[in-house]
Structures are given as C-alpha cells and as structure tokens.
C-alpha cells in the first residue's frame, strides 16, 4: 500500500530541536513508551556513546512509526556541518522532509545548507517552528525569514497562542479551533475549543491569508473565495497537498517539542501533505546495456532495484547496508546483483531498523527502507537489483575532506588492526579517507572538520579498541595547473632481456573551480589494445592522487591523451603505464602548477555588542567579511577564511566575546596559496 507510506527526514541547524521533536513523534505514535531527553543522554535516536556524551546527533538514525494507518519511515539527521554527508545521503532517498526552525534563531547557517540540499534533490517539505516557549520567539519572523532567504511561497496552517513564557498552544487555521496540550499526560491529551473572542480577529485575518495563498494556485478555489463562499477544510487540504508535492508551497506549523506542544498536528501534516513514494517523480538511472537514461517507476511488481545509501558496521552482523527500494521486491535469502561492481551477493537477512535496535522482515518492497545483511562488497551509492534490469542509479556526490591528522599504531602488532578499523570507518563515512604516507610510513586520515576527525578518532580508540597515537590536525592542500600545456614522452627500456617501448602525447589544462579532475582518451579503441588503454588510464588516475610538486592530490585538472605510438613487438602495459606517469609529470611542470589551500565559509552568531570583537578575530586570521545579518536574537557575520589559520578559533572567539558567540564553518573552495609550500608553518 504505497499511498499509506511516507519516507521523511527531520532536518535543521544544530540545536533547533530535531532529535527532541523525533522523540515526541515516536512517543505519540506508540513506538516508545518513555520520552528520552538529549540532555540526559537518553534520546532513542542518539544511541552512540559519543552522541549521548556530546548531546549532538552524529549519525543519521532510521526508525519506523505508524500513525492513522500510515507507515512513516523517519530519518533523524545531524545538524552539525561536519556531518553534512549524513544529511546529503539521507535526502537522496527521502520523499519529503520536516524542516525544524528555531523560533528565536530563525534561518541559521546550517538551515541554509540543508535547505539547498533538499532543493537539489527536489524534496517537498513542511516547516515546524520549534521553541515557541523561549524568550524572543517569533513565529511570523521565522516564516518571513524563510520566505526572504529562499524565495519560496509560505503559508501558516497554525498561529501561536502567545509566545515565550506565555505560549499556551496553537490556533488551527483550517478547523478554526484553539488547541492546548495537557502537561500531566506529557502532551498526549489535547483540548480543542472555540477561538477566544480576543484572538478571533487575528485568526480570521490569517485564515483569509491562508485561503488567499491557496487560491493563487487554484482557479476554482479563487472563484469561491472571491464570491465570499465558505470553502470546506477538506478542499483546502487537498489543494495544499497538491501545492506541497509540486514544491509551490511550504506550510508552517509551530510548537515547543520540549514542552510536548504541537507535535501531533505535525505528524498529521506529514500524513496529509508529504508525498507517498509513488507521488514523487520516478527515479532515473542509466541502463548499462542500452546506454540510455531509464525511468524507474515505483512499483512493487517491477524488477528489483534499490540504492545503498548508508553502510554501518555492526560487531556481530558485519556490514548493515541501508537500502531504499525504488522498484520490485527483495526477499531474505535472495541472490542480488551489484550493478556497478557486476558481482552477485546473497541477502542473508532483512531488518527493519529502530535506531540501533532491529526487527526481522521477510522482504522489502518498492518505496520502503530496510537494512540488508550479508552484502560484503556493497558501498555507499551502489545500486542493487538483478541482471535482467541493469539500471545504475545516479551516484551520490560528497564534499572533499579538508583537514588531516597523522595516526600511528602504538606497536607494530597494532598496525593491521588500525588499517582494518580505518577501512571500516571509511566504508561507513564517504567523507572520511585515509592514505599511507610513503616517506614517513604514517597513516594520514582526512575529514570535514576538527569535530568530525575528533569523533572518528574517539570511535577508533574507544569502540574499536585500537591503541594508536594521533598527531595535531593539518590542512589538506591540493595542487592544480593554471595553464594549458602539451608534452610528448618516450619510454624505451630493456627489462629482463625484453624491450619495452611506448610513446604518449598528453595535454593538460585547468578546469573550472570545484569541477574536479577529468581524464579523456582521444585514441580510437580499435587502434590500440584494451589493456594498453586501461594501463594509461589507471596510471593517470594514480598520478591525480600523487600530485605534481609537493605530493598533494590534484584537483580541477583535465588530462587528454592526444596520441600514442604503438609498436606491437615491444609495447607492454607496463611501458605505457610508466610512460603516462612521466608524461603527466612533465606536462604539468610546463602548465604552471600551483599549491591550493582550502577556504572555509565561516558563520558567527553573536550579540550585537560583540560584533566588532568577533569581526576582529576573523580578520586577524586572514578572513574576509562577506556580509552582516541582523536578527532579533543577535547578529550573524558571514565571512571566508583560510582553513590553515582557523585552528583554535573557537577558544579565541569565546574569550573575545565572553563565551556568548558561536560559529559554524564549512568548506567553500580551494584557492591558490600565497608563498606556496614555503609559507606552511
């Protein structure tokens, strides 16, 4: 029953109340019998030890709840910018989202990031303005801020009764009733009554605005509205649903999750306005045999096709592969085909997850989300199905790591265990990478920020019990060419009594910032054997990782194989591999290579009286102020600064602002580093 299913994500800035809201949803839907609080480290969805200790969400957690005969698959995502990959991969497989917005802070920096990600994946959403019980809460200000920042049409389905310490409940603008929640029953019991005379004029004004907004999307409702006729609530609901699915309208609700106010109408809104799996546009993939784009309708009776969007390691079960099914059905015990890797694997078990707990399932069908156990080769972004329908769904894109740390095993006997652990962690998290430094023999791990690496290192030492020493954080630099150049390289050596000959002409040129590397082969396939072409490609891609001058990975560089001289008697894959590597180095040397450093977007929230001090802290570190945004709760400074100079910024910002400022930082772009490698301290 696809129409009775919802796949939703809860997304927001850090501390807006995502996990608190999710806890209430689970409580009111009967999934849990006691509300767990984040502050006590008891939240159901924050099950990792570090999440409980730090009071933040680190990993997206999945669960399933039931409301009004509907199955709701919920993914609670992190709010901290360092864990943006968790949000990215969750939004890729969701049909709808609930954006939780702080009633005091309004649209905050990470809200903008997740909103843009949701736009990219065309995810319809409803907004829940949380923390209406806090001093300075402003529902209408938050709604206007979303409209101004994102240019989307917004409408209130409720308005608050009071705000701050006077917040009592909400007025439902469709039913035109007041709703209050009973504190003794932890908000389970609701009282619905007529609107008080003192609030009736305001309620009628906002009801008219709601109908006016809906009428602008529907001519029939517009005619009834202009004629002054009463429009049934069900008619309005149906049009709101249509407009939300078309992403023409974003409805707003409000409440205070911590005080158990406003959550049940939010669950109703998820069922009423967010799409079922077959109401979103069909997924599109590349048919590997036909080499053409193919739509994948969401049908349980279609060929099986699913996307692995998350891998989680379990000590007992091994890899837990979170899969969103787009078509067909997979049963426990089935043999499935990894379309990208062209390998078969057996599904031993299928689980329905509830945070870190699970219950077995016989099968998983189109539109649903489940965990498959037994897939050893699967990685994040892999498509699974069968050979009869080899459609490759679009791979997920993740930002590049910008900060690195050296890790050494405390004893030689620990080295293999350390490597094994890093392999598991990098499989779980696509933004975490590791490599071995050939000169020092150290293992270098890279991630999205200081907190990201700190969390991973703690997991490595405490969860996996690896004994290792960890160095100080270092910036991950890149190299790139800044001009175009061409070079012809010849290779001619006698090895083991056999002549090895190759000749390659390569062209290198810079690409647009952020577009990544590109390898192109301009040689016709029939003129040179496949194994020779593969040796050239493999060698060039290896060179991208090894760098040009300093050994840092290349970025935004295009390499084209212009021509080769192929001597059948002396040509070997080894010769062409070595020749390609030498040609790459020589061509890049001619193309004016530069060292690039990561530049970060820095957003600082602070009281108005400390704006000057906070700006001073950024400019001292080579930062450039982009803009200043004034809000009721304080000012937000938007700046850009080189990553290398931002270590320890948190401490200096706190001391300059008496601990009242906070900041978030995310990668923006790479830029040429002044002074090259010699300027690195």
TORTOR-507357 format. One record per residue (C-alpha): residue in one letter; x, y negated, z. Coordinates in steps of 0.05 Angstrom, whole numbers, padded with zeros to 5 digits, always signed. Example, Ala and Ser with C-alpha at 12.3 -4.5 7.8 and 13.67 -1.06 7.14 Angstrom:
% residues 2
A+00246+00090+00156
S+00273+00021+00143
***
This chain:
% residues 681
X+00000+00000+00000
X+00046-00055-00026
X-00006-00111-00013
X-00002-00093+00061
X+00074-00102+00065
X+00117-00164+00079
X+00193-00169+00077
X+00212-00232+00114
X+00274-00265+00143
X+00279-00313+00201
X+00329-00368+00182
X+00353-00432+00214
X+00411-00473+00243
X+00446-00445+00305
X+00405-00455+00369
X+00339-00472+00333
X+00307-00411+00365
X+00307-00356+00311
X+00320-00298+00357
X+00274-00325+00412
X+00218-00330+00360
X+00232-00260+00334
X+00229-00232+00405
X+00159-00262+00413
X+00136-00234+00346
X+00159-00164+00369
X+00124-00173+00436
X+00057-00196+00408
X+00057-00142+00353
X+00068-00089+00408
X+00137-00069+00383
X+00169-00085+00451
X+00136-00087+00519
X+00180-00139+00553
X+00207-00204+00525
X+00283-00206+00525
X+00317-00273+00532
X+00381-00292+00496
X+00407-00330+00557
X+00403-00266+00598
X+00436-00225+00543
X+00373-00183+00538
X+00347-00201+00468
X+00327-00139+00429
X+00355-00164+00363
X+00422-00187+00392
X+00445-00117+00410
X+00521-00124+00400
X+00561-00135+00464
X+00591-00199+00435
X+00523-00226+00416
X+00499-00217+00487
X+00562-00248+00517
X+00565-00308+00469
X+00490-00319+00465
X+00491-00323+00388
X+00469-00277+00331
X+00529-00248+00293
X+00498-00192+00252
X+00431-00194+00216
X+00386-00143+00251
X+00327-00108+00218
X+00262-00086+00250
X+00191-00069+00230
X+00127-00093+00264
X+00053-00084+00249
X+00000-00140+00251
X-00071-00139+00224
X-00058-00072+00188
X+00003-00103+00153
X+00074-00076+00158
X+00124-00132+00168
X+00198-00117+00157
X+00236-00172+00194
X+00309-00191+00188
X+00336-00239+00241
X+00396-00275+00211
X+00454-00312+00244
X+00453-00388+00248
X+00528-00399+00254
X+00561-00420+00189
X+00619-00369+00197
X+00568-00313+00187
X+00536-00342+00124
X+00547-00276+00087
X+00497-00243+00133
X+00445-00295+00112
X+00464-00291+00039
X+00455-00216+00034
X+00390-00217+00074
X+00358-00269+00030
X+00378-00229-00032
X+00330-00173-00012
X+00274-00212+00022
X+00208-00233-00009
X+00192-00290+00040
X+00224-00329+00097
X+00206-00366+00160
X+00249-00428+00168
X+00254-00446+00242
X+00267-00520+00252
X+00285-00554+00317
X+00232-00608+00335
X+00288-00652+00363
X+00346-00639+00315
X+00302-00634+00252
X+00342-00612+00190
X+00412-00594+00214
X+00473-00576+00172
X+00463-00500+00172
X+00389-00510+00157
X+00411-00543+00092
X+00457-00485+00076
X+00404-00431+00086
X+00351-00472+00050
X+00395-00478-00011
X+00409-00403-00008
X+00334-00390-00005
X+00324-00436-00065
X+00378-00398-00103
X+00341-00332-00092
X+00273-00365-00103
X+00246-00344-00035
X+00178-00374-00015
X+00177-00399+00058
X+00136-00426+00115
X+00165-00473+00167
X+00158-00466+00243
X+00177-00528+00282
X+00202-00499+00348
X+00219-00530+00416
X+00159-00578+00416
X+00165-00577+00492
X+00233-00612+00491
X+00242-00686+00505
X+00244-00725+00439
X+00206-00671+00400
X+00174-00700+00337
X+00134-00652+00292
X+00118-00704+00239
X+00190-00729+00237
X+00215-00658+00225
X+00164-00648+00169
X+00184-00714+00135
X+00258-00697+00142
X+00247-00631+00104
X+00208-00668+00050
X+00262-00722+00043
X+00322-00675+00045
X+00296-00620-00001
X+00245-00657-00044
X+00192-00604-00032
X+00117-00615-00021
X+00100-00603+00052
X+00034-00597+00089
X+00014-00587+00162
X-00031-00528+00178
X-00029-00549+00251
X-00013-00612+00291
X+00013-00610+00362
X-00027-00629+00424
X+00023-00674+00459
X+00099-00665+00456
X+00157-00656+00504
X+00134-00640+00575
X+00062-00659+00554
X+00060-00606+00499
X-00003-00564+00511
X-00020-00527+00447
X-00039-00540+00374
X-00098-00562+00332
X-00113-00514+00275
X-00129-00559+00216
X-00164-00504+00175
X-00210-00480+00231
X-00212-00550+00263
X-00203-00520+00333
X-00155-00530+00391
X-00113-00470+00413
X-00078-00463+00480
X-00037-00405+00508
X-00043-00374+00576
X+00024-00375+00614
X+00006-00318+00662
X-00002-00268+00605
X+00063-00292+00573
X+00022-00324+00517
X-00016-00261+00498
X-00084-00293+00514
X-00105-00353+00474
X-00161-00402+00488
X-00197-00432+00427
X-00243-00492+00437
X-00271-00552+00401
X-00226-00612+00388
X-00227-00664+00444
X-00260-00729+00423
X-00195-00768+00437
X-00159-00726+00385
X-00214-00717+00334
X-00197-00778+00290
X-00124-00756+00284
X-00145-00684+00269
X-00194-00706+00215
X-00141-00751+00183
X-00091-00693+00179
X-00146-00645+00155
X-00161-00693+00098
X-00086-00697+00082
X-00083-00621+00080
X-00143-00615+00033
X-00116-00672-00010
X-00049-00636-00017
X-00083-00570-00036
X-00130-00607-00084
X-00069-00635-00121
X-00053-00562-00141
X-00125-00540-00157
X-00177-00577-00200
X-00238-00540-00172
X-00219-00559-00100
X-00204-00630-00124
X-00275-00637-00152
X-00306-00611-00087
X-00261-00658-00046
X-00279-00719-00088
X-00353-00701-00083
X-00346-00700-00007
X-00368-00628-00001
X-00344-00581+00054
X-00292-00532+00027
X-00292-00463+00061
X-00228-00447+00100
X-00220-00381+00060
X-00219-00420-00006
X-00165-00467+00023
X-00125-00407+00049
X-00127-00373-00019
X-00101-00436-00054
X-00047-00447+00000
X-00024-00375-00013
X-00021-00386-00088
X+00019-00451-00080
X+00068-00420-00030
X+00081-00360-00076
X+00093-00408-00133
X+00140-00447-00087
X+00098-00510-00099
X+00083-00520-00025
X+00115-00509+00043
X+00065-00503+00100
X+00084-00525+00171
X+00065-00496+00238
X+00091-00514+00307
X+00102-00486+00377
X+00151-00472+00433
X+00174-00400+00429
X+00210-00402+00496
X+00144-00420+00529
X+00105-00369+00487
X+00065-00422+00450
X+00047-00419+00376
X+00076-00351+00355
X+00012-00312+00338
X-00012-00364+00285
X+00059-00359+00256
X+00050-00283+00247
X-00018-00296+00216
X+00015-00345+00168
X+00067-00292+00148
X+00009-00244+00130
X-00035-00298+00098
X+00016-00338+00058
X+00080-00300+00046
X+00084-00251-00013
X+00078-00176-00016
X+00135-00140-00054
X+00094-00136-00118
X+00076-00210-00116
X+00146-00236-00128
X+00179-00236-00198
X+00204-00167-00217
X+00278-00155-00203
X+00322-00159-00265
X+00382-00114-00278
X+00430-00094-00334
X+00414-00028-00368
X+00483+00003-00373
X+00467+00046-00435
X+00426-00004-00475
X+00470-00062-00451
X+00409-00108-00443
X+00371-00143-00387
X+00315-00099-00360
X+00258-00119-00313
X+00245-00071-00255
X+00170-00072-00235
X+00158-00057-00161
X+00121+00009-00169
X+00125+00069-00121
X+00113+00116-00180
X+00170+00086-00222
X+00242+00112-00228
X+00281+00105-00162
X+00323+00042-00157
X+00350+00007-00095
X+00402-00043-00074
X+00452-00031-00017
X+00453-00099+00017
X+00489-00082+00082
X+00535-00029+00110
X+00541-00017+00184
X+00588+00032+00217
X+00559+00080+00269
X+00606+00123+00310
X+00561+00184+00305
X+00526+00177+00238
X+00582+00143+00198
X+00561+00090+00147
X+00490+00064+00155
X+00470+00038+00086
X+00414-00013+00089
X+00375-00006+00023
X+00319-00048-00006
X+00279-00005-00055
X+00256-00042-00118
X+00224+00018-00153
X+00207+00091-00143
X+00219+00134-00082
X+00278+00167-00047
X+00267+00227-00002
X+00313+00254+00053
X+00356+00308+00022
X+00353+00278-00049
X+00415+00271-00091
X+00421+00199-00116
X+00466+00166-00167
X+00511+00105-00151
X+00502+00069-00218
X+00562+00022-00213
X+00610+00076-00189
X+00579+00131-00233
X+00581+00181-00176
X+00528+00225-00143
X+00516+00228-00068
X+00466+00263-00023
X+00420+00226+00024
X+00423+00267+00089
X+00373+00225+00129
X+00330+00163+00122
X+00318+00118+00182
X+00271+00060+00199
X+00313+00012+00240
X+00292-00027+00301
X+00353-00069+00316
X+00404-00016+00338
X+00351+00039+00350
X+00320+00081+00296
X+00265+00130+00278
X+00269+00182+00222
X+00230+00175+00157
X+00214+00228+00105
X+00222+00179+00047
X+00228+00105+00028
X+00187+00075-00029
X+00188+00013-00073
X+00182-00052-00033
X+00207-00022+00032
X+00273-00029+00070
X+00307+00030+00104
X+00375+00059+00123
X+00404+00117+00083
X+00455+00163+00118
X+00504+00206+00080
X+00529+00157+00027
X+00605+00154+00035
X+00622+00114-00028
X+00568+00060-00025
X+00589-00012-00013
X+00550-00077-00004
X+00519-00096-00071
X+00517-00025-00101
X+00456-00002-00140
X+00430+00068-00125
X+00379+00108-00166
X+00384+00163-00218
X+00419+00175-00286
X+00353+00171-00323
X+00345+00096-00307
X+00416+00068-00302
X+00399-00005-00287
X+00452-00045-00249
X+00420-00099-00205
X+00457-00165-00200
X+00515-00162-00152
X+00516-00208-00092
X+00566-00265-00090
X+00602-00283-00026
X+00648-00343-00009
X+00723-00332-00007
X+00758-00325+00061
X+00796-00388+00081
X+00831-00370+00146
X+00880-00314+00162
X+00913-00280+00222
X+00971-00231+00224
X+00957-00166+00261
X+01010-00116+00284
X+00998-00048+00318
X+01029-00046+00388
X+01061+00021+00369
X+01077+00056+00303
X+01028+00111+00322
X+00971+00059+00323
X+00983+00036+00251
X+00939+00087+00216
X+00883+00075+00267
X+00889+00000+00255
X+00885+00008+00179
X+00825+00055+00186
X+00789+00004+00230
X+00804-00054+00182
X+00777-00011+00125
X+00711+00000+00164
X+00704-00074+00182
X+00719-00098+00111
X+00667-00049+00084
X+00615-00077+00134
X+00632-00150+00120
X+00646-00173+00048
X+00676-00240+00073
X+00729-00203+00115
X+00790-00179+00077
X+00858-00151+00095
X+00924-00140+00058
X+00994-00118+00075
X+01049-00170+00071
X+01104-00136+00031
X+01160-00177+00062
X+01142-00172+00135
X+01101-00108+00135
X+01047-00144+00175
X+00974-00135+00161
X+00941-00201+00145
X+00866-00206+00159
X+00824-00263+00129
X+00755-00290+00145
X+00708-00350+00141
X+00729-00387+00204
X+00761-00384+00273
X+00698-00355+00306
X+00689-00304+00251
X+00760-00277+00260
X+00755-00281+00336
X+00693-00237+00335
X+00724-00186+00287
X+00789-00183+00327
X+00749-00172+00392
X+00710-00116+00358
X+00775-00084+00335
X+00806-00086+00403
X+00745-00070+00447
X+00696-00030+00404
X+00747+00010+00363
X+00799+00011+00420
X+00857-00007+00374
X+00920-00031+00410
X+00947-00089+00369
X+00980-00158+00375
X+00945-00216+00340
X+00981-00278+00313
X+00957-00350+00311
X+00907-00369+00256
X+00937-00391+00189
X+00905-00424+00129
X+00894-00381+00067
X+00923-00421+00009
X+00912-00408-00066
X+00952-00421-00129
X+00928-00444-00197
X+00954-00471-00263
X+00938-00542-00282
X+00955-00539-00356
X+00949-00490-00414
X+01009-00450-00437
X+01026-00391-00482
X+01083-00341-00476
X+01108-00280-00514
X+01144-00227-00473
X+01182-00167-00499
X+01198-00105-00459
X+01248-00053-00482
X+01279-00004-00433
X+01303+00068-00436
X+01277+00105-00375
X+01292+00179-00364
X+01320+00184-00435
X+01255+00157-00465
X+01248+00089-00499
X+01192+00044-00471
X+01173-00014-00515
X+01120-00068-00510
X+01107-00139-00535
X+01050-00183-00509
X+01029-00255-00522
X+00989-00286-00465
X+00953-00352-00459
X+00937-00382-00390
X+00894-00443-00376
X+00859-00476-00318
X+00784-00464-00305
X+00732-00508-00271
X+00739-00513-00196
X+00704-00456-00160
X+00693-00414-00223
X+00745-00361-00204
X+00793-00322-00248
X+00776-00296-00318
X+00811-00242-00358
X+00797-00237-00433
X+00826-00188-00482
X+00829-00214-00554
X+00853-00148-00584
X+00806-00104-00623
X+00795-00038-00587
X+00809+00007-00647
X+00879-00022-00659
X+00908-00004-00591
X+00893+00058-00548
X+00845+00050-00489
X+00898+00070-00437
X+00944+00014-00461
X+00889-00039-00457
X+00870-00013-00388
X+00943-00017-00365
X+00946-00091-00388
X+00880-00108-00354
X+00900-00074-00289
X+00968-00108-00289
X+00939-00178-00300
X+00886-00169-00245
X+00942-00146-00198
X+00980-00210-00216
X+00919-00252-00197
X+00926-00225-00126
X+01002-00231-00123
X+01004-00305-00142
X+01053-00346-00182
X+01106-00381-00140
X+01090-00370-00067
X+01053-00304-00066
X+00984-00333-00051
X+00926-00307-00093
X+00909-00344-00158
X+00843-00379-00168
X+00807-00414-00225
X+00857-00387-00277
X+00839-00358-00345
X+00885-00308-00379
X+00875-00286-00451
X+00914-00231-00485
X+00926-00264-00553
X+00963-00207-00588
X+01007-00145-00578
X+01059-00109-00619
X+01045-00035-00614
X+01098+00016-00632
X+01066+00085-00629
X+01132+00121-00619
X+01156+00080-00559
X+01092+00049-00530
X+01073+00072-00459
X+01022+00046-00409
X+01080+00033-00361
X+01116-00011-00412
X+01054-00053-00427
X+01038-00059-00352
X+01108-00085-00337
X+01108-00130-00398
X+01040-00160-00380
X+01064-00177-00309
X+01127-00211-00336
X+01087-00248-00389
X+01038-00273-00335
X+01094-00300-00291
X+01129-00335-00349
X+01065-00365-00378
X+01042-00391-00310
X+01111-00423-00298
X+01101-00463-00362
X+01030-00482-00342
X+01049-00528-00284
X+01026-00485-00225
X+01004-00519-00161
X+00990-00497-00089
X+00918-00507-00069
X+00891-00516+00002
X+00820-00504+00027
X+00779-00567+00042
X+00721-00559+00091
X+00654-00594+00097
X+00651-00619+00169
X+00585-00640+00201
X+00589-00672+00270
X+00527-00685+00313
X+00538-00736+00369
X+00503-00791+00409
X+00506-00860+00376
X+00555-00888+00427
X+00608-00837+00408
X+00603-00843+00332
X+00666-00886+00327
X+00707-00837+00370
X+00683-00777+00330
X+00699-00810+00264
X+00768-00827+00291
X+00781-00754+00307
X+00765-00734+00235
X+00805-00788+00200
X+00866-00774+00245
X+00866-00704+00214
X+00866-00729+00142
X+00790-00725+00136
X+00746-00769+00093
X+00678-00793+00119
X+00625-00779+00066
X+00562-00807+00100
X+00529-00822+00166
X+00458-00799+00181
X+00417-00829+00238
X+00366-00788+00275
X+00326-00794+00339
X+00369-00743+00374
X+00435-00777+00353
X+00477-00787+00291
X+00506-00736+00242
X+00573-00751+00210
X+00585-00716+00143
X+00659-00711+00126
X+00710-00669+00088
X+00778-00649+00117
X+00835-00602+00100
X+00828-00536+00137
X+00901-00536+00159
X+00890-00597+00202
X+00826-00574+00235
X+00854-00522+00283
X+00838-00543+00355
X+00789-00596+00331
X+00735-00571+00378
X+00776-00587+00440
X+00797-00656+00418
X+00726-00674+00396
X+00697-00653+00463
X+00748-00693+00502
X+00736-00755+00459
X+00660-00752+00467
X+00655-00728+00539
X+00633-00660+00514
X+00570-00688+00481
X+00587-00676+00407
X+00584-00612+00369
X+00606-00595+00298
X+00600-00542+00244
X+00648-00530+00188
X+00643-00492+00122
X+00686-00483+00061
X+00676-00534+00006
X+00731-00526-00046
X+00806-00518-00059
X+00847-00579-00076
X+00920-00590-00095
X+00963-00592-00033
X+01007-00653-00029
X+01080-00636-00019
X+01070-00562-00039
X+01094-00506+00007
X+01147-00551+00039
X+01093-00591+00075
X+01065-00529+00111
X+01084-00532+00184
***
